[in-house]
């Protein structure tokens, strides 16, 4: 699995995991751009899940000690 950090047009930060390497994700992002005017993380992840069933958003929380 690979882990990525992404910001969307609304400056929302998400982390996601995928079995696809960076070059594949970059290619899919270009494909996504052709049909979407905005970058919204949830929409991109929905698109990505069509190509990679293992893709999913990861919840990240801080731990303080």
N, C-alpha and C positions, 0 to 999 in steps of 0.2 A: 504494500500500500504506500501511496505517496500522500503527503499532507501539504495543503496550500492555504495561503491567506489571501483574501480578496476584499476589495472595497468596491461598493457599487456607486451609482450616480447620486445616491442620497447619503453618501459617506458612511454607510453602514459597513462595519467590519464583520466578516465571517471567516471561519476556517472550514475547510472541507477536506474529505479524504476521497481518493480515487485510485483505482488500479491502473489508470493511464499515466504515462510519463508526461513531463512538461511539454514536450514538442506536440504530443497528441492533444493536450488541453488547449495549447495555443492555436492549433488548427481548428479545433471545434469552436473556439471563441470567435475566430474569423467567420465561420459558418453561421454562428449565432448572430453576429453583427448584421448579416444580410437581411434578417427578418425581424430584428428588434431595434427600435429607436433609442431605447434606454437600457442601461445595464442595471438590472435588479438581481441581486444574488439569488433569491428564491426562484426566480424565473430561469436563470442560467442553470441552477442545479437541477431543476425539473427537466430542462433540455439535455443536460449532461447525463441524467439517469436513463434516458432513452438509449444512450450509447454505452453506458457503463452502469450496470445494475448495482454495483458496489458503491457508487458515489453517494455521499451523504454529508450533510452539514454536521460539524462537530461543535458541541457546546464547550466553551472554554470558560472556566471560572478561576478567579484568583484564590490562592490560599495564603493566609496570613499567619505568621507564627512569631 
